[in-house]
Amino acid sequence: MSVVSRYFLAVIAVFLLTGAAGYADASENDDWNAIEEESWTLKYKVQNDKLFVECVLPSFSLQPQNKGGDGYLAVEVNRTRAAEMNKAAFVMKGLPSEKYEISVTPVSYEEEFEENSITFTAGEKEK
């Protein structure tokens, strides 16, 4: 195995371990907030400058379109598009210390799936 390959694998391992450790820290205490929409649920938790989010969409696959997925989650922070997520659980880092509004919307690749957005306020008050 070449030096470049070893370095690349080491960087990936550190990235995966660091991300997993951060999520494990959030799971340790149960200060999760839950919001239920008609056919899907969102749980979130704020810890320092991180926002942990878990979504349950029973009939909607969050995979890339080329892998047969139904769509993605559009995430907005203070009404500005911040991310498009293909995972039901994710962490957003570096959020402002003051209160902010988060909106998560399932978006279909085929325009056949319509779900309401879930919007909530987090930040200073939540810490």
N, C-alpha and C positions, 0 to 999 in steps of 0.2 A: 504494500500500500504506500502510495507516495506521501510526501510531507504535506502537500496541499490537501489531499484527501483526508488525512488525519486531522489537520487543522479545521477543515470544514465540518467534519463529524464532531469534533470537540465543541465548536461554536454552536452547532445545532443542539447538542446534549445540554450545554449550559442554558441555552434559551428555553428548551423544554422543561428542564428542572426548575428554573426560576419562575416560569409562568405557572407551573403546577403547584409550586410551593406557595405562591401568592394566593391562588385559589383555595388551597387547603387552609390557609390562615383564615380566610373569610368564612369557611364552613365550620370553624371551631365554635363560634357562638351563634346563636339563632336570632340575631337582630334583623331578620329578613322582613321586608314588606311585600305583601302580595296584592296584586290587582287582577281581577278576573273580568274578562270581556266575554261576549256571548259564546265564543267557541275556542278561546285560548286564554292562557294565564301567563302573567309575567311576575317574577319575584326579583327584588333588587335589594341591594345593601350597599351603603357607603362606608368606606373605611379609609380615613385620611384623604388622599387625593385620588382614590380608586373607587370606581363604581362597578360592582359585581352584578351581573344580570343573568337570569335563567328564564327561558321561555318554553312553554309547552304548547305546541301546535299539533294536535293529534293527527290531522289529515293533510299535513303540509310538510314536504321534505325540504330541508334547508341545505341543499347541495348545489354546487355549480350546475349550470344548465347542461354543460357537456357531460356531466355525470348523471343525468336523469333527474335532477332536482326540480322542485316546483317553483322555487323562488328564493328570496333572501329577506333579511330584515333591514329596513332603512332606519338609521338612527340619526336623530337630530338633537343638537344641543343648542338651546336658546334659538330655535327655529332656523338653524343653519345645519345643512347636511354634514354629518361628522363621519359616518361610516356606512358601509354596506356589509352586513355580517351573514356568513353562510353557516353559522353555528348557533345552536340554541342557547349555549352558555358562553359568555364572554366577559372580559374585563376591559374597562376603559380607564386609562391612566392619565394623570396630569390635568384633571378637571379643576375648574376655578374653586377657590375657597369660599366664595360667596354663593348664595342660592342660585340654582340654575334649573332650567326646565329641560326634561328629556322626553322625547317622543320616539316610540318604536312602532314601526308599521310593517307588517308582512306585505311584500310586493311579489306578485306572480310574474314569471317570465312570459306567460301566455295570456295575461289579462283576464283569466277566467276566475280567479280566486279573489274575493273581496273580503277583507277583514278590517275592522276598525282599528285605528291607532290606539295605543295606550300611552297616555301622557301623564307625567308626574313631576313634582318638584323635589329636588334633593339639594344637598350642599350643607352649608353652615349649620342649619337647624338639625340636620340628620346626624351629625357627628357625635 
